[in-house]
Amino acid sequence: MTSQNKPAFRRPRKKQPATTNATSGPDDKPGLEARAAAAKLLGAVVDRRVSLDGMLDAEHGNPAYKALNDADRALVRAILNSALRHLPRIGAMLSSLLDSPLPEGARALDHVLTVAAAQILYLDVPDHSAVDLAVEQANRDPRNRRFAGLVNAVLRRMAREKDALLAQTAAIPAMPSWFFDRLSAVYGREAAARISEAQTSPAAIDLTVKGDAAYWAEKLGGIVLPTGSVRLAAFDGSVADLPGFSEGQWWVQDAAASLPARLFGPLAGKRVVDLCAAPGGKTAQLILAGAEVTALDLSANRLKRLDGNLARLGFSARTVEADMASFQPEELFDAALLDAPCSSTGTTRRHPDVLWTKGHQDIAKLATVQERLLRHALTLVKPGGLVVFSNCSLDPLEGEAMVARILAELPDVRRVPVAATDWPGLEDAISAEGAFRTTPAMLPAHEGFAGGLDGFYAVVLQRSQ
């Protein structure tokens, strides 16, 4: 990938203060603290399995990140996203450039090299800047000072040979081997490779609209997807500045995430409970369909956010702060939506840290939680009532296998198959059993528009009469 076709890194338009960082000293090189923060956060993700979202929180995040100005925070996010999306390939390139492996205990040095490599290979950052700042990081760290010459030599060679290195590593799966092996076992190696490659690109911005999707696609310069969502072309700005946002005419929601709420059929006048409701995208869909919605969530803060999102859209729902696993309504519902907590392995285009902070045991543990929640959800609807179960995992342990076990053990529950003919353009996403199974490799790109969508599983279940 040459510098001409690397994705450009765009800094925020807002004018920034002269200092790079709230704690910068007079001898600090511009951009050094941002690179140091990126290396520190990368180490937290891959060495200690710390979630990136929490560390990048503007209010409660990592102190090194919070100390940066807006421009450098944006740079840190870009570096980390690029590094995590391509980590196995970066690792292979660095290994090929080293005469011998780095010594044990040199993890901090490895993160410095990876942060610099992400800039050289995948971001529109001047190569000399990435190299010089990495050398400066090494020199300022007593653990790494003796390796400053090595850092300089390796990264300068990487900058010279980057096109060849990118070509040599293009076939390496861009995800941890433990997860690629799981995908290969389920989907086949070729499909797993397509999913792996799809997650190297950032997710597009998709909108669910209140009114005519074609109208809003034309007004916003987007396209209408087979899901009925509007996909925006890449742009440099804030969605809050786009037409229709302040008027509450649409909300941001990945195309795959919009599918579960569309599977109920007609909902006008029906009582529906959204069991893990915040931040409220699916709740809004249910309200738009005419349902009388009760929105449940365990977190008061998340419900507050949901209320704010619904208010912008001109919607309202009955909100209940409760643990859905023990929730008992006074009257059973006509339908229930359970978008369950999961491993989130289908969302790596927007959360590339997920595969580096999760493992086999996490998937198995979450599958057990989901089964318990789904069994309870089925008790909350009337006889004949529908339960749509969904999650954003790619692993069938959290989807097909768990649902099959419930169907085998509960004779009063049946699957309502989704018909592929009802979803033109998404036929490949409908399984033989009649459930939705999307992957990031689905939905081809169009000129000027990214392809793909989140990996999702969604199934419709019904209690017997």
C-alpha positions in Angstrom: 0.0 0.0 0.0 1.7 3.2 -1.1 1.3 6.6 0.5 -1.0 7.6 -2.3 -3.6 5.0 -1.4 -3.3 4.8 2.3 -6.3 6.0 4.2 -5.8 9.6 5.1 -5.7 10.5 8.8 -7.9 13.6 9.3 -7.5 15.7 12.4 -10.6 17.4 13.9 -11.3 20.9 12.4 -11.4 22.5 15.8 -8.4 24.7 16.5 -6.2 23.1 19.1 -4.1 24.7 21.8 -0.4 25.2 21.1 0.7 22.4 23.5 0.5 18.8 22.5 -0.6 17.7 25.9 -1.6 19.0 29.2 1.6 17.6 30.8 4.0 18.5 27.9 7.3 20.0 28.8 9.3 22.5 26.8 11.6 19.8 25.4 8.8 17.4 24.3 8.7 16.7 20.6 5.3 17.4 19.0 3.3 14.1 18.7 5.6 12.2 21.1 3.0 12.0 23.9 0.4 10.7 21.5 2.6 7.9 20.3 3.6 7.0 23.9 -0.1 6.9 24.8 -0.8 4.7 21.8 1.9 2.2 22.8 0.7 2.1 26.4 -2.9 1.5 25.4 -1.9 -1.1 22.8 0.0 -3.0 25.6 -3.0 -2.9 27.8 -5.2 -4.5 25.1 -2.9 -7.3 24.0 -1.0 -8.0 27.2 -3.7 -7.5 29.8 -6.9 -7.8 27.7 -8.3 -4.4 28.7 -11.2 -3.2 26.6 -10.3 -0.2 24.4 -13.6 1.6 24.8 -13.1 2.1 28.5 -9.6 3.4 28.0 -10.7 5.9 25.3 -13.6 7.3 27.4 -13.2 11.1 27.4 -14.2 11.3 31.1 -13.1 8.2 32.8 -10.5 6.8 30.4 -6.8 6.2 30.6 -4.9 9.2 32.1 -2.4 9.2 29.3 -5.2 9.5 26.7 -7.2 12.0 28.7 -4.2 14.3 28.9 -4.1 14.7 25.1 -5.8 17.4 23.1 -8.6 16.4 20.7 -6.3 16.2 17.7 -3.9 13.8 19.4 -6.7 11.8 20.8 -8.0 11.3 17.2 -4.5 10.2 16.2 -4.2 7.7 19.0 -7.5 6.2 18.0 -6.4 5.9 14.4 -3.1 4.3 15.3 -4.7 1.8 17.7 -7.5 0.8 15.2 -5.0 0.3 12.4 -2.6 -1.6 14.6 -5.2 -4.0 16.0 -6.8 -4.6 12.6 -3.5 -5.7 11.2 -1.6 -6.9 14.2 -0.6 -10.4 12.9 0.6 -8.9 9.7 2.6 -6.2 11.5 4.1 -8.8 13.7 5.2 -10.9 10.8 6.7 -7.9 9.0 8.7 -6.9 12.1 9.9 -10.5 12.6 11.1 -10.6 9.0 13.2 -7.4 9.6 14.8 -8.5 12.8 17.9 -10.6 12.7 16.8 -12.3 16.0 13.6 -12.2 18.0 13.3 -9.4 20.6 14.4 -10.6 24.1 11.8 -11.8 26.6 10.4 -8.9 28.6 10.7 -6.5 25.7 7.0 -6.1 25.3 7.2 -2.3 25.7 9.6 -2.1 22.8 7.4 -4.4 20.7 4.5 -2.0 21.2 6.7 1.0 20.2 7.6 -0.7 17.0 4.0 -1.8 16.3 2.7 1.8 16.8 5.3 3.1 14.4 4.6 0.3 11.9 0.9 1.0 11.9 1.6 4.6 10.9 4.1 3.7 8.2 2.0 1.0 6.6 -1.6 2.0 7.1 -1.9 5.7 7.9 -1.1 8.9 6.0 1.5 9.9 8.5 5.0 10.9 7.2 7.4 7.9 7.5 10.2 10.0 9.0 7.9 11.3 11.7 6.8 7.8 12.7 10.4 6.6 12.8 11.9 9.6 14.6 9.3 9.6 17.3 9.7 5.8 17.8 13.4 6.3 18.3 12.8 9.1 20.7 10.4 6.8 22.7 13.1 4.2 22.9 15.7 6.7 24.0 13.5 8.0 26.8 12.7 4.6 28.2 15.6 3.1 30.3 14.4 -0.4 29.3 14.6 0.3 25.6 17.4 2.9 25.3 19.9 0.3 24.1 17.6 -0.7 21.3 17.2 2.8 19.8 19.6 2.0 17.0 17.7 -1.2 16.2 14.3 0.7 16.2 15.8 3.2 13.7 17.2 0.6 11.4 14.1 -1.7 11.4 11.6 1.1 10.8 13.6 2.9 8.1 13.9 -0.4 6.3 10.2 -1.0 6.7 9.5 2.4 5.2 11.7 1.6 2.2 10.2 -1.9 1.6 6.6 -1.4 2.7 5.0 -2.3 -0.6 6.9 -5.6 -0.7 6.2 -6.3 2.9 2.5 -5.7 2.5 2.4 -8.0 -0.5 4.3 -10.7 1.4 1.9 -10.7 4.4 -1.4 -10.1 2.5 -2.4 -13.8 2.9 -1.9 -13.8 6.7 -5.2 -13.8 8.5 -5.7 -10.3 10.1 -7.0 -11.8 13.4 -5.7 -13.9 16.2 -5.1 -17.6 15.2 -7.5 -18.9 17.9 -10.4 -17.1 16.4 -9.5 -17.7 12.8 -9.3 -21.4 13.5 -12.8 -21.2 15.1 -14.2 -19.4 12.0 -12.5 -21.9 9.6 -14.1 -24.8 11.5 -17.5 -23.3 11.1 -17.5 -21.4 7.8 -14.6 -23.0 6.0 -11.2 -21.5 5.5 -12.0 -19.4 2.4 -15.0 -17.8 4.1 -13.0 -17.3 7.2 -10.3 -15.5 5.1 -13.0 -13.2 3.6 -14.3 -12.4 7.1 -10.8 -11.7 8.3 -10.1 -9.4 5.4 -13.4 -7.6 5.8 -12.7 -6.6 9.4 -9.5 -4.7 8.3 -11.7 -1.9 6.9 -13.7 0.5 9.2 -17.4 0.1 9.3 -19.6 2.3 7.2 -22.2 4.6 8.7 -25.7 3.2 8.3 -28.9 5.0 9.2 -32.3 3.7 10.1 -34.8 6.3 8.8 -38.4 7.0 9.9 -39.7 7.7 6.5 -38.9 6.9 2.9 -35.4 5.4 2.7 -35.0 6.4 -1.0 -35.7 10.0 -0.2 -33.2 10.2 2.6 -30.6 8.3 0.5 -30.9 10.9 -2.2 -30.9 13.8 0.3 -27.8 12.5 2.2 -25.9 11.2 -0.9 -26.3 7.6 0.3 -27.6 4.3 -1.0 -30.4 2.1 0.2 -29.3 -1.4 1.4 -31.3 -4.6 1.2 -31.9 -4.2 4.9 -33.8 -1.0 4.2 -31.0 1.0 5.9 -29.4 4.1 4.3 -25.6 3.8 3.9 -23.6 7.0 3.8 -20.5 7.6 1.7 -17.3 8.3 3.6 -17.2 11.9 4.8 -15.2 14.2 7.0 -17.6 15.6 9.6 -20.2 14.9 12.2 -23.4 13.1 11.6 -25.1 15.5 14.0 -24.6 18.2 11.3 -26.4 16.3 8.6 -29.9 17.1 7.5 -32.6 15.3 9.5 -30.5 14.6 12.6 -31.8 17.5 14.8 -35.3 16.9 13.5 -35.1 13.2 14.6 -35.7 11.8 11.2 -33.1 9.0 11.5 -30.6 7.4 13.8 -27.2 5.7 13.3 -27.6 1.9 13.4 -25.5 -0.7 11.6 -27.5 -2.5 8.9 -27.2 -5.9 10.6 -28.3 -4.4 13.9 -31.5 -3.2 12.3 -32.6 -6.8 11.3 -33.8 -8.3 14.5 -36.6 -5.7 15.1 -37.8 -6.2 11.6 -38.5 -9.9 12.1 -41.6 -9.7 14.2 -44.0 -8.8 11.4 -46.9 -6.3 12.1 -46.6 -4.8 15.5 -49.2 -2.1 15.5 -51.0 -2.0 18.9 -48.9 -4.9 20.4 -47.2 -4.8 23.7 -43.5 -5.5 23.2 -40.6 -5.7 25.7 -37.1 -4.8 24.6 -35.1 -6.7 27.2 -31.6 -5.3 26.8 -32.7 -2.0 25.3 -30.0 0.7 25.6 -28.9 2.6 23.7 -32.3 2.3 22.0 -31.9 1.8 18.3 -34.0 -1.3 18.3 -36.4 0.2 20.8 -37.0 3.1 18.3 -37.6 0.6 15.5 -40.3 -1.2 17.6 -42.0 2.1 18.4 -41.8 3.2 14.8 -43.6 -0.1 13.9 -46.5 0.9 16.2 -45.7 -1.2 19.2 -46.3 -0.2 22.8 -42.8 -0.7 24.1 -41.4 -1.4 27.5 -37.6 -0.9 27.5 -35.6 -2.8 30.1 -32.0 -2.3 31.0 -29.8 -3.1 34.0 -28.1 0.3 34.0 -29.7 3.6 35.0 -27.1 5.5 33.1 -27.8 3.5 29.9 -31.5 4.1 30.3 -30.9 7.8 30.7 -29.0 7.7 27.4 -31.8 5.7 25.8 -34.4 8.3 27.0 -32.3 11.0 25.4 -32.0 9.2 22.1 -35.7 8.6 22.0 -36.5 12.2 22.9 -34.5 13.4 19.9 -36.5 11.1 17.7 -39.8 12.2 19.2 -40.4 8.8 20.7 -41.2 7.5 24.2 -41.3 4.2 25.9 -41.9 2.9 29.3 -38.4 2.3 30.8 -37.7 -0.1 33.6 -34.3 -0.4 35.4 -34.1 -4.1 36.1 -32.2 -7.3 35.6 -34.1 -9.1 32.9 -33.0 -12.5 34.2 -35.4 -12.0 37.2 -37.9 -9.6 35.6 -41.5 -10.6 36.1 -44.2 -8.4 34.4 -47.7 -8.0 35.8 -49.0 -9.0 32.4 -47.3 -11.1 29.7 -46.3 -9.4 26.5 -47.2 -10.1 22.9 -43.6 -10.2 21.9 -40.1 -9.8 23.3 -36.8 -8.8 21.7 -33.6 -10.1 23.4 -30.5 -8.7 21.9 -28.3 -10.5 24.3 -24.9 -9.6 25.7 -22.3 -11.5 23.8 -18.6 -11.8 22.7 -19.2 -9.0 20.1 -16.9 -10.9 17.6 -19.1 -9.6 14.8 -18.3 -6.0 15.5 -14.5 -6.0 14.9 -14.7 -3.5 12.1 -15.6 -0.9 14.7 -14.2 -2.6 17.8 -10.9 -4.2 16.6 -9.8 -4.9 20.2 -12.5 -7.5 20.8 -10.6 -10.4 19.4 -7.5 -9.5 21.4 -9.4 -9.2 24.7 -11.6 -12.4 24.4 -10.9 -16.1 24.2 -12.5 -19.5 24.0 -13.6 -19.4 27.6 -15.3 -16.0 27.2 -17.4 -17.3 24.3 -18.4 -20.4 26.3 -19.3 -18.4 29.4 -21.3 -15.9 27.4 -23.2 -18.6 25.6 -24.3 -20.0 29.0 -25.5 -16.5 30.1 -27.4 -16.1 26.8 -29.2 -19.5 27.2 -30.3 -18.5 30.7 -31.6 -15.2 29.4 -33.4 -16.7 26.4 -35.1 -19.3 28.5 -36.4 -16.6 30.8 -37.4 -14.4 27.9 -39.7 -17.2 26.6 -41.6 -17.1 29.8 -42.4 -13.4 29.4 -44.7 -13.7 26.3 -48.2 -15.0 26.0 -49.0 -18.3 24.3 -48.5 -17.7 20.6 -46.2 -14.8 21.4 -42.9 -14.2 19.6 -39.4 -13.9 20.9 -36.7 -12.6 18.6 -33.2 -13.5 19.9 -30.2 -11.9 18.5 -26.5 -11.0 19.2 -23.5 -9.7 17.4 -21.3 -12.8 17.6 -20.0 -14.8 14.8 -19.7 -18.0 16.9 -22.5 -20.6 16.6 -21.9 -21.5 20.2 -23.6 -18.3 21.1 -26.3 -18.8 18.4 -27.2 -21.9 16.4 -26.0 -24.4 19.0 -27.6 -22.8 21.9 -31.0 -22.3 20.2 -30.9 -25.9 18.9 -30.5 -27.1 22.5 -33.4 -25.0 23.7 -35.7 -26.2 20.9 -34.8 -29.8 21.7 -35.6 -29.4 25.4 -38.7 -27.1 25.3 -41.5 -28.8 23.3 -43.7 -25.7 23.7 -41.3 -23.6 21.7 -40.8 -23.6 17.9 -38.7 -21.8 15.4 -40.5 -19.5 13.0 -38.3 -19.7 9.8 -37.3 -16.5 8.1 -38.0 -16.8 4.4 -35.2 -15.9 2.1 -37.7 -14.6 -0.5 -38.7 -11.9 1.9 -35.1 -10.5 1.9 -33.9 -9.9 -1.7 -30.2 -9.2 -1.7 -29.7 -11.0 1.6 -30.5 -14.5 0.6 -27.1 -15.7 1.6 -27.6 -14.5 5.1 -30.6 -16.8 5.7 -29.5 -20.2 7.0 -31.1 -23.5 6.1 -33.0 -23.5 9.4 -34.5 -20.0 8.6 -32.3 -17.8 10.9 -30.3 -14.7 10.0 -26.5 -15.2 10.0 -24.7 -12.2 8.7 -20.9 -11.7 8.5 -18.7 -8.7 7.8 -17.9 -10.2 4.4 -21.5 -9.8 3.2 -22.9 -6.9 1.1 -20.5 -6.0 -1.6 -18.9 -2.5 -1.8 -20.3 0.0 -4.3 -18.3 2.8 -5.9 -17.8 5.4 -3.2 -19.4 3.2 -0.5 -17.9 0.6 1.8 -19.3 -2.9 1.9 -19.9 -5.2 4.8 -22.0 -5.2 7.9 -21.7 -6.5 11.4 -21.7 -10.2 12.1 -25.2 -10.9 13.6 -27.3 -13.9 14.5 -31.1 -13.5 14.8 -33.8 -16.1 15.1 -37.6 -16.0 15.7 -39.1 -18.3 18.3 -42.7 -18.8 19.3 -44.5 -20.2 22.3 -47.1 -22.7 21.4 -50.8 -21.7 21.8 
